[in-house]
Amino acid sequence: MIFQHMDRIVFAGDSVTDMGSQCPVGEGLADRLGRGYVRVVDSLLAAAYPEVYVRVTNSGISGDTSRDLLARFERDVISLEPDWISICIGVNDVWRQFDSPALSDQHVLPQEYGENMTKMIAASRRVAKGVFVLSPYYIEPNPEDPMRRLMDEYGAICRELAAENGCVFVDFQKMFADYCAYRHSTFIAWDRVHPNQVGATLMAREFLRHCDFTF
């Protein structure tokens, strides 16, 4: 496993990361880590590697776009002096273009999204020994669905930036698409975005698959 004793992982993101965690920074017992994939990652690390103490921190805030996350990135991520940083943002950048089409000043279009991600990745690489870029996703198996098609565009930006900057890319969109070959998206997320415990477990497993984790 890539994580070492007393390493700190900071997970930055929106509601998908937040999932009811203590804000702006949650960690420790009870629901301070939230009820999503971050909590499952923490639980699996502790269960499978009891001899390795890993400090898991949830810096997700519901409703954030990449613009919002960038504005608080120094305070809620960099200043925590993490060994590893995970960035999962972009769902709201896309979603607001569909559920709030008249609020154009709140829309984060692809060019700005790429610029925001570039700045966060650069800041992360200066302080952390490893950076994960987790793709935004929409749990819709039809790639021609308008929101899914746009989400794929943002995911492609993440993939490209991860490759350019030596980051680990975790493709949640592909993982969910593969799963939906067997079960309907409502089985894991009623709104095709916010996962239940099955969805959170899938996300945690996919993340840890890139960490040399042995189940």
N, C-alpha and C positions, 0 to 999 in steps of 0.2 A: 504494500500500500504506500502511496506517495506521501501521506500525512505522517508527520513525526510527533513524538511525545511533546505536548504543550504547544503545538501549532494552533493558530487561530484562523478560522475561516469566516469571512464576512460575506453574507449573501445580500446583495443589493437588488432592489427591484420594486415592483408595484404590488397590487393585491394578490397576485398569484404567489408571490414570495411572502408577503405580509401574513395573510390568512389568520387575522386576529391576534397577531403578535403584539407585544408591548412596543409602543412607538415613542420616539423614532428608532430606538435601538432595543431589541429584545434578546434576552439570553437567560439561561438558567432553568429552573424548575417550573412546574405547572404549565400554563399556556403562554408563558412569556416568549416562547419560540414560535407561537402560533400553532395551527393545526394542519399545515400543509407539508410540502416536500422537505422543507428545511428541518422540521421536527422529525420526519422519518429518517433523513440523513443522519441527524444527531443520534437517534435511537439505534440505527443499524451500526454506526461506528462504535458506540458503547457496547452493543451486544456482541459484535464480532471481534472487536479488539479491546477487551477490557483493560489491557495493560498500557494502552496508548490513550492518554488524556488529550482530547481535542476540544478546543473552545469554539463552539459554533455560535455565531452572532447573526441575528436577523435584522437587516436594515431595509426591509421592504416597507413601503407606505402605499396603502390602497389609493388608487386613482392617479398615481404618478405617471407622467410621460417621461420620455428621455430628457426633455427640457427640465422638468421638475427634479429628476434625479441628479442631473448635472449640477443644478443650483445648490444642492445639499451634499454633494459627493465628498467634498473635503471634510465637512463636519461629521457626517454619518458613516463614512467609509475610511478615507485616508487617515484621519486623525486617530483612528482606533489601532493603527499600526498592525494591520493583519499580515499574516504570512501568505495567505491565499485570498483571492478576491473572486467572487462569482457575480456576474452581471446578467440579469434577466429582465429586460425592459423592451417595450415596443408594442405590447398589446393595446394600450390606450392611445398610442400614437396613431394606430390604425383605426381602432374602434370609434374614436371621437369623430372621425370623418364620415361614419355611418349613422351613429345615433345622435349626433349634434352637427348636422351638415351646415347649418347657418352660422355656427360659431367658428368661423374660419380662423380667427386669431388664436384659437386654442389647438388648431391642427398642426401636427408636426409632420411635415412632408418628408419624403425620402432623403432629399439632400441634407436637410437639417438633422435628420435622424443619424445619418452617417457621420456628420460633423460632431454631434453630441457623443456618439459612441467612440469616435476616434479620440476625443479629449479624455473620456473616462478610462479608456484602455491605456492611454499614455500615462495618465496619473497613476493608474494601478501598477503598471510595470516599473515605475520608479521606486515603489515601496514593497511590493510583494514578490515572492519567488515564483509565483504561478498565478495565472489569470484564466478564468473560465468565462467563455461567452456562451450564454444559453439562448437559444433561438426563441423569439416570440412565436406564438402559435394560435391557431383557431381550429378547434376539434371538429372539422367539417371535411369528410373524406372526398367531397367533390372539388377537385382543384380549379374548376371553372366558376365556382361560387365567387361573387365579387369580393367579399371580405377575405376569403381564403386566398384568392389570387393576389390581393394586395399584401396580405400577411406574408406570403411566400417571397414577395419582393423585399420586404424588410428582413426576412430571414436570410436571404441571399447576401444582403449587406453585411450581416453578422458573420456569415461564413467567410466572406472575402476579407473582412477586417481581422478576423481571428487568424486566418492563414498568413496575412501580411505581417502580423505582429507577434507571431509565435504563441498564440493563445490556444487553449483547448476549446474546441467547438463542440457543444452538446446540442444535437438536433432534436428538440422536443417535437417539432412538427412531424418529422418522419416517424418518430416513435409512436405518436398518437395515430397517425395514418395507418401504420402497420397493425396496431391494435384494433382499429375500427374495421379491419377486414373480417373480424370475428364477432365484435360486439358493437352495438349502436353507441354513438357518442353520448347519448343521454344516460348511459350506464355509468359514465365516469364524470360527466359535467352537464348539469341541466341547461346551462347557458352556453355550452361549448367553450367555456373559458376557465371557470373556477372549478377545479377538480375536487371530487369527494376523496375519501381515504384510498379508494382503489387508484384513482388518478394520481394522488400524491405519492403513493407507493411506486407507481410506474415511473414518475419523474425522479424520485430518489434513486431508484435502481439504475435508471439511465445515466444519471449524474455519476454515481459511484462506479459504473462500468468504465468510466474514463479515468478512474483513480487507482487502477490496479487493486481494486477491492475484491477480496475473496469471500463469497457468501457461504 
